[in-house]
Amino acid sequence: MATHRKISAVDHFIAELPAATKEIAVSLRELIFESSPELIEEFKWSMPNYSSNGLVCFIQVAKAHVSLGFHRGSELEAVDQAHLLQGEAKTMRHIRIKKLEEIQPQAIKYLIQQAISLNQ
């Protein structure tokens, strides 16, 4: 899929992950690219970040889960019909995924697209 948009730093980051979290990170990365042709992949703050006219989202990996974070997530709460967003930070929110089956592609793509529109 969006191979030309992938950068080697993120390829290496994902390659080093344990199998359980690697599968989730790969799926989220694909969903991010499917959400918009505008998103640019970067490796910042030791994790994959995606931007379009500003920061949009990031993939953060922990031992037992992977989070898809939104830099302006607090502004997305009103459009989060699936109630996926978590967190209490001033601006950031995240979706915590422990199993591949928990990923809701349509709801996640919608949130990513809404996050992009915040930067327009």
trRosetta pair geometry for C-beta under 8 A, 3 or more apart (Angstrom, degrees):
i j d omega theta_ij theta_ji phi_ij phi_ji
1 30 5.8 80 55 -139 153 96
1 33 6.2 130 127 100 116 137
1 34 7.1 -39 -179 -67 143 89
2 5 4.4 -26 159 35 106 119
2 6 6.6 125 108 -36 81 88
2 30 7.7 158 23 -133 101 57
2 33 3.7 -144 24 -178 149 140
2 34 7.6 -144 -24 -57 122 52
3 6 5.7 -53 -154 19 39 115
5 33 6.0 149 76 -126 138 116
5 39 7.5 74 175 89 142 79
5 40 7.5 -130 -162 -125 100 43
5 41 5.9 113 150 1 84 113
6 10 6.3 -119 -166 72 82 119
6 11 6.2 84 153 -58 117 99
6 29 7.7 54 -110 168 108 127
6 33 7.8 -39 -63 -77 86 143
6 41 6.1 5 -123 45 39 162
7 10 5.3 85 67 13 82 101
7 11 7.1 -142 102 -8 41 91
7 41 5.2 -164 2 104 102 111
7 42 7.2 39 16 -109 154 28
7 43 6.5 -131 93 -22 131 102
8 11 5.0 -51 -145 35 41 119
8 12 6.2 41 157 -20 71 102
9 12 6.0 -54 -151 36 28 109
9 13 6.4 33 149 -22 62 107
9 43 3.7 -101 117 -8 133 155
10 13 5.3 -47 -144 34 37 117
10 14 6.3 33 158 -15 67 105
10 29 7.2 143 158 -123 130 137
10 41 5.8 -67 -9 167 154 126
10 43 5.5 -160 -58 -74 75 104
10 48 4.5 64 -122 -96 117 111
11 14 6.2 -63 -152 40 25 105
11 15 6.2 29 152 -25 64 111
12 15 5.5 -53 -143 33 31 116
12 16 6.6 26 159 -18 63 107
13 16 6.3 -68 -161 34 26 107
13 17 7.4 37 146 -39 60 99
13 43 6.6 171 -31 -126 139 124
13 47 7.3 137 -170 -128 154 40
13 48 6.5 -173 76 -44 151 92
14 17 5.7 -41 -159 4 42 119
14 22 6.0 105 -179 -142 77 83
14 25 5.3 -168 -122 115 98 130
14 26 6.2 107 -169 -72 137 78
14 29 7.1 -42 -81 -29 148 152
14 48 7.9 17 -51 -38 100 133
15 22 7.9 54 -117 -130 16 125
17 21 4.9 -111 177 90 121 100
17 22 4.0 159 89 -75 112 82
17 25 5.9 120 4 18 173 147
17 61 6.1 -103 -117 -155 123 164
18 21 5.5 67 63 26 84 97
18 22 6.5 -151 88 -20 33 97
19 22 5.5 -57 -135 32 25 117
19 23 6.6 29 168 -23 62 102
20 23 6.7 -59 -164 25 22 107
20 24 7.5 10 148 -6 56 109
21 24 5.6 -58 -155 41 44 111
21 25 6.0 44 150 -22 75 108
21 61 5.2 95 166 -151 139 113
21 62 7.8 -170 -111 63 143 42
21 63 7.8 -128 -47 -173 139 19
21 65 7.4 97 -108 150 102 7
21 66 5.3 136 -154 -57 90 105
22 25 5.7 -59 -145 39 30 110
22 26 6.2 31 157 -21 67 107
23 26 6.0 -54 -147 34 26 111
23 27 6.5 25 154 -17 61 108
23 100 5.4 -51 127 -76 118 124
24 27 5.8 -59 -151 38 30 111
24 28 6.3 28 155 -17 66 108
24 65 7.8 -72 101 -165 171 48
24 66 4.2 172 112 22 128 139
24 97 5.3 170 -159 109 132 122
24 99 7.7 -166 -80 173 120 11
24 100 5.7 -139 -83 -87 75 68
24 103 7.2 174 -140 -54 80 119
25 28 5.8 -55 -146 38 30 110
25 29 6.3 34 155 -23 64 106
25 48 7.9 125 -168 18 106 135
25 59 5.6 102 -139 170 87 141
25 61 6.1 -20 -76 -80 128 119
25 66 5.4 -155 -67 -127 75 152
26 29 5.7 -54 -149 33 29 113
26 30 6.6 29 154 -17 63 105
27 30 5.9 -55 -152 35 31 110
27 31 6.4 31 152 -19 65 107
27 100 6.3 122 -13 -141 158 92
27 103 5.7 -104 132 -57 136 171
28 31 5.5 -54 -148 37 34 114
28 32 6.3 39 153 -25 66 103
28 59 5.5 137 105 -106 136 120
28 66 6.5 -147 -11 130 146 134
28 68 5.3 -161 -149 -80 133 115
28 97 7.4 179 -64 31 122 152
28 103 7.1 -142 -74 -117 75 129
28 108 7.7 -108 -129 175 77 152
29 32 5.7 -51 -152 30 31 114
29 33 6.7 25 153 -12 63 105
29 48 6.8 -18 -101 130 104 169
29 59 6.6 -37 -69 -43 80 156
30 33 5.9 -59 -152 40 32 107
30 34 6.2 31 152 -19 68 109
31 34 5.6 -56 -143 39 31 111
31 35 6.4 44 153 -36 63 102
31 103 7.3 -154 -46 -175 152 127
31 105 5.8 -145 -116 -133 119 79
31 108 5.5 13 161 107 145 129
31 109 6.1 -121 -175 -70 93 83
31 112 7.4 161 136 -17 91 151
32 35 5.7 -50 -156 18 29 119
32 39 6.1 -127 159 121 92 167
32 50 5.4 -151 -179 -60 134 165
32 57 6.6 -146 -120 77 118 129
32 59 7.8 -99 -34 -48 146 110
32 68 7.9 -171 -68 -140 107 120
32 112 6.1 -173 -125 -129 62 153
33 36 8.0 -113 -164 58 26 49
33 39 6.7 -133 -106 68 47 125
33 41 7.9 -21 -79 -53 98 118
34 109 6.5 -59 101 -108 100 121
35 39 6.9 51 76 -20 99 139
35 108 7.8 -98 -77 123 127 78
35 109 4.6 -170 -101 -143 91 76
35 112 3.9 -14 -169 95 165 137
35 113 5.6 -145 -177 -54 100 80
35 116 7.6 167 136 -22 112 132
36 39 4.9 104 80 -21 102 97
36 52 6.6 -42 119 -55 145 159
36 112 6.8 -147 -5 132 108 109
36 113 6.3 147 -56 -100 111 74
36 116 5.5 96 -52 -63 168 164
38 52 4.3 65 127 -129 110 132
38 116 6.5 108 74 -154 129 137
39 50 4.6 1 -171 -176 118 112
39 51 7.0 131 -151 61 66 25
39 52 5.3 -70 -93 -48 52 112
39 56 6.4 -88 -118 43 102 153
39 112 7.8 -27 -68 173 143 119
39 116 7.2 -93 -71 -93 91 123
40 50 6.8 152 69 -155 42 58
40 51 5.3 -31 58 64 96 79
40 52 6.7 145 5 -76 83 62
41 48 6.4 -30 -159 -160 96 101
41 49 7.6 136 -158 77 48 46
41 50 5.9 -25 -98 -99 56 78
42 48 7.5 136 76 -158 43 53
42 49 4.9 -29 70 69 93 95
42 50 7.4 169 22 -86 77 29
42 51 6.5 8 5 7 122 111
43 46 7.9 9 173 -130 88 15
43 47 7.3 -172 -152 94 66 17
43 48 6.1 -39 -101 -97 67 51
43 49 7.2 149 -111 18 16 84
44 47 7.3 -32 75 62 52 63
44 49 4.6 -23 38 9 105 140
44 58 7.9 -90 65 -112 93 126
45 49 7.1 76 34 -47 101 128
45 58 7.7 -13 66 -144 120 155
47 58 5.5 73 114 176 119 114
47 59 6.0 -156 175 79 105 61
47 60 5.2 -13 -138 -97 162 64
47 61 7.2 176 -120 9 109 80
48 58 6.3 160 93 -155 58 68
48 59 4.6 14 61 39 108 106
49 55 6.5 -47 -179 -135 119 96
49 57 7.5 176 -154 97 56 38
49 58 4.5 -23 -104 -100 69 98
50 56 5.1 -54 103 64 87 110
50 57 5.1 -2 53 61 109 78
50 58 6.9 -174 14 -80 74 46
51 54 6.1 -142 -158 108 101 20
51 55 5.1 -53 -102 -100 100 37
51 56 5.5 164 -113 0 35 89
51 119 8.0 145 -168 -117 73 173
52 56 5.6 30 22 -45 87 133
52 116 4.9 6 66 -137 138 98
52 119 6.0 144 93 74 74 143
53 116 7.9 91 39 -166 102 71
53 119 4.0 151 91 142 100 113
53 120 6.5 95 69 -88 160 39
54 71 7.8 -140 144 85 93 147
54 119 4.0 -164 45 -130 111 124
55 58 7.8 -16 -170 -42 108 102
55 71 4.1 67 117 -20 116 167
55 72 7.7 140 91 -20 89 90
55 119 7.9 171 55 -84 36 136
56 70 7.3 -48 161 -139 52 73
56 71 6.6 158 142 20 3 111
56 112 6.8 59 158 -158 122 75
56 115 4.8 108 -163 127 84 115
56 116 5.6 4 -120 -81 133 65
56 119 6.7 -80 -80 -14 86 139
57 68 6.1 3 180 176 125 86
57 69 6.2 158 -160 85 69 51
57 70 5.1 -31 -102 -98 86 60
57 71 6.9 -134 -83 -7 33 81
57 112 6.0 -61 -13 -118 148 88
57 115 5.9 73 -48 111 99 165
58 68 7.6 164 80 -159 41 46
58 69 4.7 -14 59 60 89 105
58 71 7.3 82 -10 -52 103 88
59 66 6.5 -10 -169 -179 92 109
59 67 7.4 155 -157 82 44 52
59 68 6.2 -21 -101 -104 66 63
59 69 7.6 -174 -81 18 17 83
60 66 7.1 156 82 -164 47 59
60 67 4.5 -12 62 60 99 102
60 69 5.6 39 -2 -16 116 122
60 94 7.2 -49 38 -129 122 142
61 66 5.2 -21 -107 -112 69 83
61 67 7.9 -159 -74 24 26 70
62 65 5.3 11 58 58 108 73
62 66 7.3 -171 26 -85 70 34
62 67 7.1 49 -7 -11 105 100
64 98 6.3 -3 147 -132 85 96
65 96 5.2 17 158 -173 147 92
65 97 6.0 152 -166 75 91 41
65 98 4.6 -50 -99 -88 99 66
66 96 7.8 151 79 -154 36 51
66 97 5.2 -24 65 65 83 98
67 94 4.2 4 -176 178 119 134
67 95 6.6 151 -156 70 65 44
67 96 5.2 -28 -97 -97 87 62
67 97 7.2 162 -92 16 34 76
68 94 6.4 153 76 -159 42 74
68 95 4.7 -6 54 51 97 101
68 97 7.1 41 -8 -8 95 118
68 108 6.7 41 83 -146 166 118
69 73 7.0 -86 -174 -45 63 135
69 92 5.9 -2 -174 -169 110 112
69 93 7.3 166 -151 90 65 36
69 94 4.2 -33 -98 -98 72 97
69 95 8.0 -158 -73 21 34 62
70 73 3.5 119 78 -75 107 90
70 76 5.8 -19 129 8 163 146
70 85 7.2 -47 26 -118 129 114
70 92 6.6 160 80 -151 55 62
70 93 5.3 -6 53 62 104 80
70 94 6.9 -178 13 -85 70 44
70 111 6.8 -97 -72 157 144 112
70 115 5.2 -127 -144 -104 114 138
71 91 6.7 1 160 127 56 114
71 92 6.0 -40 -135 -98 30 86
71 115 7.6 109 41 -166 78 120
72 75 4.7 -17 156 28 98 120
72 76 6.9 111 109 -26 75 96
72 91 5.7 -46 -119 176 47 106
72 92 7.8 -31 -56 -91 14 46
72 115 6.3 150 59 -144 97 84
72 118 5.1 -155 91 125 151 160
72 119 7.9 172 6 -55 147 84
73 76 5.3 -59 -153 31 46 115
73 77 7.4 70 153 -48 69 79
73 85 5.7 164 -178 -147 113 128
73 87 6.6 52 98 60 147 134
73 89 7.9 70 56 64 118 106
73 91 6.8 115 40 149 70 55
73 92 5.2 50 22 -172 117 34
73 93 2.6 -153 142 29 140 91
73 94 6.9 -71 -84 -42 166 41
73 115 7.6 -15 -85 -103 56 116
74 77 6.2 -19 -164 -17 41 114
74 89 7.6 -125 -48 88 113 72
74 90 7.0 -72 -26 143 152 38
74 91 5.2 -104 13 -140 117 37
74 92 7.4 15 -24 27 89 14
74 93 6.0 146 -57 -34 50 109
75 78 7.9 -41 174 17 43 101
75 91 7.6 0 -15 -154 93 81
75 118 5.7 103 103 -117 142 140
76 79 5.8 -73 -166 52 63 97
76 80 5.8 78 136 -49 87 101
76 85 6.3 151 93 -68 108 153
76 93 6.6 -131 54 47 110 137
76 111 5.7 66 -177 -151 141 91
76 114 5.6 118 -126 107 99 125
76 115 6.0 -23 -75 -75 133 82
76 118 7.7 -80 -65 -45 86 138
77 80 5.5 -48 -144 13 35 121
77 85 5.9 -118 -98 72 71 148
77 93 7.0 148 -66 -58 89 163
79 110 7.4 -141 147 144 110 106
79 111 7.3 158 103 -106 103 66
79 114 5.1 -176 90 -129 153 163
80 83 6.0 100 131 -90 103 29
80 84 6.0 -131 -165 36 111 75
80 85 4.8 -81 -115 2 163 113
80 107 7.9 63 -155 -176 65 105
80 111 6.4 36 -102 -98 82 115
81 107 7.1 -129 66 -127 86 102
81 110 7.9 -19 26 105 106 152
82 104 5.7 -171 -171 102 164 161
82 107 3.9 -3 -5 -137 150 150
84 95 4.6 -1 154 -113 108 115
84 104 6.7 -139 -82 42 136 127
84 107 5.9 133 -26 136 138 129
84 108 7.2 -98 121 -80 174 73
84 111 7.0 -98 61 -43 129 153
85 93 4.1 16 -168 156 112 136
85 94 7.1 118 -148 57 64 21
85 95 6.3 -61 -92 -70 44 78
85 111 7.4 164 -59 -134 105 145
86 93 6.5 145 64 -168 31 85
86 94 5.8 -41 64 71 85 71
86 95 6.9 121 12 -104 92 34
86 96 5.9 -24 35 -5 144 103
87 92 6.1 -71 143 112 155 76
87 93 4.5 -177 48 -128 122 54
87 94 5.3 92 -41 19 131 81
89 92 4.3 5 77 53 142 88
89 93 7.3 -155 46 -67 97 47
95 108 6.8 -114 44 -107 169 100
95 111 7.7 125 -37 71 133 165
97 100 7.8 59 164 -96 118 25
97 102 4.9 177 -141 85 81 121
97 103 5.9 29 -132 -71 143 76
98 102 6.3 70 44 -4 67 152
99 102 5.1 107 65 -12 76 102
100 103 6.2 -36 -175 1 48 112
103 108 6.7 -34 -168 -18 81 148
104 107 4.1 12 116 34 119 118
104 108 5.9 143 80 -22 68 92
105 108 5.9 -66 -143 40 24 107
105 109 6.1 22 164 -18 66 109
106 109 5.9 -54 -145 36 28 109
106 110 6.3 31 155 -21 63 107
107 110 5.7 -54 -150 34 29 114
107 111 6.6 28 153 -18 63 105
108 111 5.8 -54 -150 36 33 110
108 112 6.4 33 152 -19 66 105
109 112 5.7 -55 -148 36 33 112
109 113 6.3 32 154 -18 66 106
110 113 5.8 -56 -149 37 29 110
110 114 6.4 28 153 -17 64 106
111 114 5.6 -54 -146 38 32 111
111 115 6.2 37 152 -24 65 105
112 115 5.5 -52 -149 34 31 115
112 116 6.6 36 151 -22 64 100
113 116 5.6 -47 -150 31 34 113
113 117 6.6 35 151 -20 63 104
114 117 5.6 -53 -151 34 35 114
114 118 7.0 48 148 -31 62 95
115 118 5.7 -42 -161 16 36 117
115 119 7.7 25 148 -11 60 101
116 119 6.1 -66 -168 34 41 106
116 120 7.4 53 140 -41 68 95
117 120 5.4 -32 -156 -1 49 120
